[in-house]
Amino acid sequence: MGKRKIEIMDTTLRDGEQTSGVSFSAAEKLTIAQLLLEELQVDRIEIASARVSEGEFEGVKGIMSWAEAKGYADKIEVLTFVDKGLSIEWMKKSGAKVQNLLTKGSLNHLTHQLKKTPEQHFAEIGEAIALANENGIATNVYLEDWSNGMRNSSEYVHQYLDFISTQGVKRILLPDTLGVLIPSETFQFISEITQKHPNIHFDFHAHNDYDLSVANVMEALKAGVHGLHVTVNGMGERAGNAPLASTVAVINDFMPEIEIGVKETSLFSVSKLVETFTGYRIPANKPIVGDNVFTQTAGIHADGDNKNNLYFNDLLPERFGRKRKYALGKTSGKANIEKNLQELGLQLNQEDLKLVTQRIIELGDKKETVTKEDLPYIISDVLDSHTYQEKITVESYLLSHAKGMRPSTTICLKIDGQIIEEHAQGDGQFDAFMNALTKIYKTKKMTLPKLTDYAVRIPPGSSSDALCETIITWVNDGKEFKTRGLDSDQTVAAIIATQKMLNVIAV
């Protein structure tokens, strides 16, 4: 027995746009529509609501013009209303060919919002469908508030389904409009409907108010539903809709009897593009598409991955066009660092690896984010420390910078076991530090090298502000040398570089 083919209908451009603060331009809608159908290869897309605005109209016209040329016209759907032909007129002018007619799926909505009897509502729906047929427009129907309809007025829902099954509609769309269903109800309600109407195509449209949308999708499929409505990044009103990426992964991994055509490897790139267009940020821990979901932080996990991928599951990042990362921070441990070094093509002996690990843990304790790009800088800093013996240390310092006052620094220096404290002002905090240091060296009748160059950089490609490398060039007795300092603070990095210089000249 072959697999059961399920249609995936993406409604990011219609229902997803109801996310608070989100509005796509016509050009953005066209780009997303093209990616959904050609790159992700979803079966259908719902792109707009009829009669909403001039911008919406122009957006639909643009998409339909492209879709007609590509042969996709029957894959593009628009939400319409029972409005005595106004929506159909709008559809004709825009070029749209499939309407998703919004009708009442609960007696509560029908009675209190429309204030009509079922018979009155059915008659108007029949007229809207007939008018669409006359104008070459195919019809799917939404049963708005269907989930509450099944809970509180199932007789009305079945009366409606008996009527609509005679109207020649293409699909019946069952929305959990208010996101109230639990999985067991989803299975029960859809089983009841699909068994009674085995020849009708039913779609399920889940909302995520209780974070149950994907669980409800699974139960709807088990109950025999034929299509699913999803959005990129789970966008939508309130808590959003069933997310496309999670839905696809769950079906592919746990429902082998079901076939879908969505291309997994494009999920992440389309997700990021939609994030960019909307400004609606994807949570870092959102399954499949979140920034952190393929990042191992704990060192024991990286160690296990080194020893036979012990902490892998079926959600391999490569499936979604992504790569596994190993976070660097206070919990990372040597194994995480080794994984990152492997990617950079670097190797360290165990002693140096231990020192680098310690440095990363120190940065992690400061709540700094350390990236793979920072690693060469940390290694350089740690290995550089091998080149001299630490005889002189900056024990403590106080840097102050206040409006209307010259920057000043108080430092406490330890030279051969002796603590010396000094205070000075300068043109900047580091200049004040150097002035205080000069005072100390004068009292010891010692001279300092001349500072000839001061450069600051962050690791190229690093999106983190965790590390800043300060490189200072000194001239001592006619010989030039450089020292480096590494810290999240530029001035502190310069002080570290200066302490290294003091030890180099003390040799």
Salt bridges, closest charged atoms under 4 A:
GLU7 OE1 - ARG44 NH1 2.69
GLU7 OE1 - ARG171 NE 2.97
GLU7 OE1 - HIS201 NE2 3.57
ASP15 OD1 - ARG14 NH1 3.40
ASP15 OD2 - HIS205 NE2 2.85
ASP15 OD2 - HIS207 NE2 3.43
GLU17 OE1 - LYS29 NZ 3.43
GLU38 OE2 - LYS70 NZ 3.35
GLU39 OE2 - LYS263 NZ 3.56
ASP43 OD1 - LYS5 NZ 3.26
GLU46 OE1 - ARG14 NE 3.08
GLU56 OE1 - LYS29 NZ 2.99
GLU77 OE2 - ARG44 NE 2.52
GLU77 OE2 - ARG171 NH1 3.71
ASP83 OD2 - ARG51 NH1 2.50
GLU89 OE1 - LYS92 NZ 3.83
GLU124 OE2 - LYS116 NZ 2.83
GLU144 OE1 - LYS104 NZ 2.78
ASP145 OD2 - HIS109 NE2 3.59
ASP162 OD1 - HIS197 NE2 3.82
GLU185 OE2 - ARG151 NE 2.75
GLU192 OE2 - HIS158 NE2 2.76
ASP203 OD2 - ARG44 NH2 2.78
ASP203 OD1 - HIS201 NE2 2.73
ASP203 OD2 - HIS229 NE2 2.80
ASP209 OD2 - ARG238 NE 2.75
GLU219 OE2 - LYS222 NZ 3.14
ASP253 OD2 - ARG319 NH1 2.91
GLU264 OE2 - ARG319 NH2 2.60
GLU275 OE1 - LYS272 NZ 3.02
GLU275 OE2 - ARG281 NH1 3.79
ASP291 OD1 - LYS272 NZ 3.39
ASP303 OD2 - LYS307 NZ 2.97
GLU343 OE1 - LYS372 NZ 2.90
ASP352 OD1 - HIS386 NE2 2.84
GLU362 OE1 - ARG359 NH1 3.37
ASP381 OD2 - ARG359 NE 3.19
ASP381 OD1 - LYS500 NZ 2.56
ASP384 OD2 - LYS500 NZ 3.43
ASP427 OD1 - ARG406 NH2 3.33
GLU469 OE1 - ARG457 NE 2.71
GLU469 OE2 - ARG484 NE 3.43
ASP487 OD1 - LYS366 NZ 2.78
